[in-house]
Amino acid sequence: MSRYVIEAKDLTKRYRDLTAVDSISFSVTRGELFGFLGPNGAGKTTTMKMVQCVSPRTGGKLRVFGDDPETSGRIIRKRIGVVPQETNLDPDLSVFDNLTVYARFFDIGRDDALKRAKNLLEFFELEGKKDTIIEKLSGGMKRRLLLARALMNNPDLLILDEPTIGLDPQGRHHIWEKLLKLRAEGHTIVLTTHYLDEAAKLCDRLVIMDHAKILVEGSPDALVRTFIGMDIVETDKSDQVTRYLDSINISYGTGGEMIQVRTDKPRELADRLTEQFREIRIITRPGSLEDVFLMLTGRGLRE
Amino acid sequence: MRIKIHEIIGIMFIGVSRVWFRNALVFRRNIRVNLIPPFIEPLLYLGAIGFGIGAYITDIEGVPYIRFIAPAILAASVMNASFFECAYGTYVRMYYQKTFDALLATPITIQEVILGEIFWGATRGLISALSISIVLLLLGLASPVGLLIVLPFSFLAGVLFSSIAACFSAVSPSIDTMSYPATLFVAPMFLFSGTFFPLHLLPQIVQVLALLLLPLTHVVSLIRGLLTETSVPLWAFNISWIVMGTIIFSFLAIRLFKRRLVV
């Protein structure tokens, strides 16, 4: 058995007048929490759809559990749990029925389904909502229920498309906590996100995608080390500051209303700047995944 | 790895029945809302048209008017129940509730989802047929033996109407455009399929069109034959149209949904 849960080589998805995924290669190993990071329209969801055997690929090679989604869709889907971006819970059914009805589609027997539904509701702290109809759940509860549903078939691979989109900070942290617990139990998890803190906090390894291509791949720390390397000193953008930095031969980047300087001596630079401009506002901070992301994908707004 | 054809059919049958079961469970949850209309509506038609207009019409081809339209009202309810379930119900599940997306993330395939929907639509038709049968039986307006044959037959007719509706559902850009088939196809069918007056009263060209394009014509004439115990001159053509139509529209519905959803 292959040690790769997912293996993609030159994977491509073309629609009539659009290339959604352009010849990407990646692999996910067993027990890993793997992230797809990228702005809207980068091709993350399309990639997930191909892995889930819902959308057929246009070109390249794709193997999930060593099988080809094109010919073994049913067998592969039996071993996958999916948390979709948009809620597709059954609004006419109760929380508990949502889980047990879903189990039937996986050939899970009634007793087994009842037991698993009960355990999962406990795990996601939804026992009290067992008989509630979906409409009455908060956004965070719906997400947790979607996650519980995706685990009903005890999947070998869990796919989450934007798992915390639209949640409040409490809701996000709750989901993160559960995902880390699941990873610790040995689940293989793939998620897409455009939240950088989420990716940095959760992922063992991630790829950054933009314009249908993978730009870089690595662990969050390694990416920050490689692409930013140093600390960052940030200050409000003004002509005086840029002239001064030019005069002392320090290179800088500008993004939005801020000037950023990458440096290994942040304190020293901050002191020189305060000396020069009394009233200046200065932030020094370690480089983050966000810096890598913006550096690679630019600051232009995406549709 | 070779899988035999009967195993594939077996797996598909299980998948289809699971989709059907999901819809049945939701139906059961709302049973009171769901079961009253199929009882009331035919009573309204029977009362208004049968007893009202019927007072001016003695009989048609030897059959009292109320007995003449009773089978047509049963057939039309099967059509309405099945058609609207797979037109609006299916569309809501696909587009608004994203139920299909949820199903397609499980081992269930798209063929099974669509066939499950069509068979569920047919079941709605059968439920309507059953409730009207009780009314007709109590009022003594239909042959009891005929009703026994009509029930399974109305399931088949339900599959036909559901599969046609599913085709519209698959190509409809929004739920509003579903009113086109409702007013341009179902409504004329309700009036011009030999439902309230015999087909031969219509101009010949309209008769031909009705026989070729309006499946309710065939369903009405077969059910009328069974419930009034009269002969059905075109029975072979009626049955062939229904069987062929069922097969063609079911396959077409699967194809159209694949084109829409598997991208």
HADDOCK unambig.tbl for C-alpha pairs under 7 A between the chains (distance, minus, plus):
assign (segid A and resid 52 and name CA) (segid B and resid 105 and name CA) 6.89 0.50 0.50
assign (segid A and resid 54 and name CA) (segid B and resid 104 and name CA) 6.91 0.50 0.50
assign (segid A and resid 54 and name CA) (segid B and resid 262 and name CA) 6.75 0.50 0.50
assign (segid A and resid 55 and name CA) (segid B and resid 262 and name CA) 5.83 0.50 0.50
assign (segid A and resid 55 and name CA) (segid B and resid 263 and name CA) 5.57 0.50 0.50
assign (segid A and resid 74 and name CA) (segid B and resid 107 and name CA) 4.66 0.50 0.50
assign (segid A and resid 75 and name CA) (segid B and resid 107 and name CA) 6.95 0.50 0.50
assign (segid A and resid 77 and name CA) (segid B and resid 105 and name CA) 6.52 0.50 0.50
assign (segid A and resid 77 and name CA) (segid B and resid 106 and name CA) 5.61 0.50 0.50
assign (segid A and resid 77 and name CA) (segid B and resid 107 and name CA) 5.23 0.50 0.50
assign (segid A and resid 78 and name CA) (segid B and resid 106 and name CA) 6.21 0.50 0.50
assign (segid A and resid 78 and name CA) (segid B and resid 107 and name CA) 5.22 0.50 0.50
assign (segid A and resid 82 and name CA) (segid B and resid 105 and name CA) 6.57 0.50 0.50
assign (segid A and resid 88 and name CA) (segid B and resid 97 and name CA) 5.94 0.50 0.50
assign (segid A and resid 88 and name CA) (segid B and resid 98 and name CA) 5.10 0.50 0.50
assign (segid A and resid 88 and name CA) (segid B and resid 99 and name CA) 5.91 0.50 0.50
assign (segid A and resid 88 and name CA) (segid B and resid 102 and name CA) 6.05 0.50 0.50
assign (segid A and resid 90 and name CA) (segid B and resid 99 and name CA) 6.87 0.50 0.50
assign (segid A and resid 92 and name CA) (segid B and resid 26 and name CA) 6.14 0.50 0.50
assign (segid A and resid 93 and name CA) (segid B and resid 26 and name CA) 6.77 0.50 0.50
assign (segid A and resid 101 and name CA) (segid B and resid 22 and name CA) 6.81 0.50 0.50
assign (segid A and resid 104 and name CA) (segid B and resid 18 and name CA) 6.84 0.50 0.50
assign (segid A and resid 105 and name CA) (segid B and resid 18 and name CA) 6.47 0.50 0.50
assign (segid A and resid 105 and name CA) (segid B and resid 106 and name CA) 6.27 0.50 0.50
assign (segid A and resid 105 and name CA) (segid B and resid 107 and name CA) 6.68 0.50 0.50
assign (segid A and resid 105 and name CA) (segid B and resid 108 and name CA) 6.51 0.50 0.50
assign (segid A and resid 106 and name CA) (segid B and resid 106 and name CA) 6.56 0.50 0.50
assign (segid A and resid 106 and name CA) (segid B and resid 107 and name CA) 6.37 0.50 0.50
